Amino acid sequence: MIHWRRAILFPFDYIKLYLLSIMVQLTLTLVVTLCCFLAISECLIKDKEWEEWQQLHNKKYQSDEEERFPYTIWIDNRKMIERHKSDKNSTFKVEMNQFGDMVLFLKWLSKPAF
């Protein structure tokens, strides 16, 4: 009699496992979607900072292609400023200014000429 009850419950175990696997897949999909949404919103916030900086310093570019290179430089400079601000041993202050979309001259000086 025990074997008979086990035989009846066995198909339900498969259903439980199937539903559990669907729940795991949906949970993973939700987590990945949420991470992508947060990454995209981070990019949108950064773009807003870029546009505010452009307006503040009256920077205008003729096209998106022309704007792409200064934008990447501005991003690199902003990351460098954030790293510097997080360094507790720094003895000087660094902030974004009207030259934020230009290549940092000190980077060129630090590279060997040969």
Order of alpha helices (4+ residues) and beta strands (2+ residues): alpha-alpha-alpha
